[in-house]
Amino acid sequence: MTTGPRIGHGFDAHRLVEGRALILGGVRLPFERGALGHSDGDALAHAIADALLGAAALGDLGSRFPDSDPRWKDADSMGLLAECAAAVREAGFAIVNLDATIVVERPRLAPFIEQMRENVAERIGLARDCVGVKAKSSEGMGYTGDGTGIAVHAVALVTAR
């Protein structure tokens, strides 16, 4: 196993549809549309999980929790994130930090960012100051700008223990 630091990148995107809750980082946001997905559609949790798994070369979220398996229907994505963090540690890695960027035009996320950071830090066993979460607009461009979708990019740094 490599003893130096390892970086993983994660990405997730979902359509925003009526009749679903919008959940990001375990926070249920007051909004008229939510993420369409097999689980609860928490794109922040999904992107972070993929970044962690990627850093440890452990595959991806879809291979661990396939949407073809009814056990994961409406699953709590923060629980899935916690399981991925545990798998990274079981593989001999320490999670150093992570950073994520949520790309969506609406709703405005600034009032909820600190709670997202707190929730993610708690679920993966990190100090809050090791978890970055930011929100960006795409200035009306593409699916994140026209209100039909949300995207999240995440990076994670792990080291061998």
C-alpha positions as CSV (number, residue, x, y, z in Angstrom):
1,M,0.0,0.0,0.0
2,T,1.2,3.5,-0.8
3,T,2.2,5.3,2.4
4,G,1.9,8.8,1.2
5,P,-1.2,10.9,0.9
6,R,-3.9,9.9,-1.6
7,I,-6.5,12.1,-3.2
8,G,-9.9,11.0,-4.4
9,H,-12.5,12.9,-6.5
10,G,-16.2,12.4,-6.3
11,F,-19.1,13.7,-8.4
12,D,-22.8,13.4,-8.2
13,A,-25.7,14.9,-10.1
14,H,-29.5,14.5,-9.8
15,R,-32.6,15.9,-11.5
16,L,-34.7,18.2,-9.3
17,V,-38.3,17.1,-9.4
18,E,-41.6,17.9,-7.6
19,G,-42.7,15.5,-5.0
20,R,-39.3,14.8,-3.6
21,A,-37.4,16.3,-0.6
22,L,-34.2,18.2,-1.2
23,I,-31.6,16.8,1.2
24,L,-28.0,17.9,1.2
25,G,-25.5,16.8,3.9
26,G,-28.4,15.4,5.9
27,V,-30.2,18.7,5.9
28,R,-33.8,18.7,4.6
29,L,-34.0,22.0,2.8
30,P,-37.2,24.0,2.4
31,F,-37.7,23.9,-1.4
32,E,-40.4,22.9,-3.8
33,R,-38.3,20.3,-5.6
34,G,-36.0,17.5,-4.5
35,A,-33.4,15.2,-6.0
36,L,-34.7,12.3,-8.0
37,G,-32.8,9.2,-7.0
38,H,-33.0,5.6,-5.8
39,S,-31.9,6.6,-2.3
40,D,-32.8,9.9,-0.6
41,G,-30.8,11.6,-3.4
42,D,-28.4,13.5,-1.1
43,A,-25.9,14.5,-3.8
44,L,-23.5,16.0,-1.2
45,A,-23.2,12.7,0.7
46,H,-22.9,10.7,-2.6
47,A,-20.0,12.9,-4.0
48,I,-18.1,12.8,-0.7
49,A,-18.6,9.0,-0.4
50,D,-17.2,8.6,-3.9
51,A,-14.2,10.9,-3.1
52,L,-13.4,8.8,-0.1
53,L,-13.8,5.5,-1.8
54,G,-11.7,6.8,-4.8
55,A,-8.9,7.9,-2.5
56,A,-8.6,4.4,-1.1
57,A,-9.2,2.7,-4.5
58,L,-12.3,1.0,-3.1
59,G,-14.6,1.5,-6.1
60,D,-17.6,3.7,-6.0
61,L,-20.9,4.2,-4.3
62,G,-22.9,2.5,-7.0
63,S,-20.9,-0.7,-6.8
64,R,-21.4,-0.9,-3.0
65,F,-25.0,0.2,-3.0
66,P,-26.5,-0.5,-6.4
67,D,-29.7,1.1,-7.4
68,S,-30.8,-2.3,-8.7
69,D,-31.0,-3.6,-5.1
70,P,-34.3,-2.7,-3.4
71,R,-32.5,-2.6,0.0
72,W,-31.2,0.8,-1.0
73,K,-34.6,2.3,-2.1
74,D,-35.0,5.6,-0.2
75,A,-31.9,4.8,1.9
76,D,-30.4,7.5,4.2
77,S,-27.4,8.7,2.2
78,M,-25.6,9.9,5.3
79,G,-25.7,6.4,6.6
80,L,-24.2,5.1,3.4
81,L,-21.5,7.8,3.7
82,A,-20.7,6.6,7.2
83,E,-20.4,3.0,5.9
84,C,-18.0,4.2,3.1
85,A,-15.9,6.1,5.7
86,A,-15.7,3.0,7.8
87,A,-14.6,0.9,4.8
88,V,-11.8,3.5,4.1
89,R,-10.6,3.1,7.6
90,E,-10.9,-0.7,7.6
91,A,-8.7,-0.6,4.4
92,G,-5.9,1.0,6.5
93,F,-6.4,4.7,5.8
94,A,-7.0,7.8,7.9
95,I,-9.2,10.4,6.5
96,V,-7.4,13.8,6.6
97,N,-9.9,16.2,5.1
98,L,-12.5,16.8,2.4
99,D,-13.9,19.6,0.4
100,A,-17.1,19.8,-1.6
101,T,-18.7,22.3,-3.9
102,I,-22.5,22.2,-4.5
103,V,-23.6,23.7,-7.8
104,V,-27.2,24.8,-7.9
105,E,-29.0,28.1,-8.7
106,R,-31.8,27.7,-6.2
107,P,-32.3,27.4,-3.3
108,R,-29.7,29.6,-1.7
109,L,-27.7,27.3,0.5
110,A,-25.6,29.8,2.7
111,P,-27.9,29.5,5.7
112,F,-27.5,25.7,5.7
113,I,-23.8,25.2,5.0
114,E,-22.6,25.1,8.6
115,Q,-25.2,22.4,9.5
116,M,-24.1,20.4,6.4
117,R,-20.5,20.6,7.5
118,E,-21.4,19.5,11.0
119,N,-23.5,16.6,9.8
120,V,-20.8,15.3,7.4
121,A,-18.0,15.7,10.0
122,E,-20.0,13.8,12.6
123,R,-20.9,10.9,10.2
124,I,-17.4,10.4,9.0
125,G,-15.6,11.0,12.3
126,L,-13.7,14.2,11.4
127,A,-13.4,17.6,13.1
128,R,-15.7,20.1,11.5
129,D,-12.7,22.3,10.5
130,C,-11.5,19.4,8.3
131,V,-14.7,19.5,6.2
132,G,-15.3,22.2,3.6
133,V,-18.7,22.7,1.9
134,K,-19.3,25.5,-0.5
135,A,-22.2,26.5,-2.7
136,K,-21.8,28.0,-6.2
137,S,-24.2,29.3,-8.8
138,S,-23.7,28.4,-12.5
139,E,-25.0,31.8,-13.5
140,G,-28.1,30.4,-15.2
141,M,-26.2,28.0,-17.4
142,G,-27.0,24.3,-17.9
143,Y,-29.1,22.0,-15.8
144,T,-27.8,23.5,-12.5
145,G,-28.6,27.0,-13.7
146,D,-32.0,26.4,-15.2
147,G,-33.3,24.7,-12.0
148,T,-33.7,21.2,-13.4
149,G,-30.7,19.7,-11.6
150,I,-28.0,19.8,-8.9
151,A,-24.4,18.7,-9.0
152,V,-21.7,18.3,-6.4
153,H,-17.9,17.9,-6.7
154,A,-15.9,16.6,-3.8
155,V,-12.2,15.8,-3.1
156,A,-10.9,13.8,-0.1
157,L,-7.4,13.4,1.2
158,V,-6.4,10.1,3.0
159,T,-3.2,8.8,4.3
160,A,-2.1,5.2,5.2
161,R,-2.2,4.6,9.0
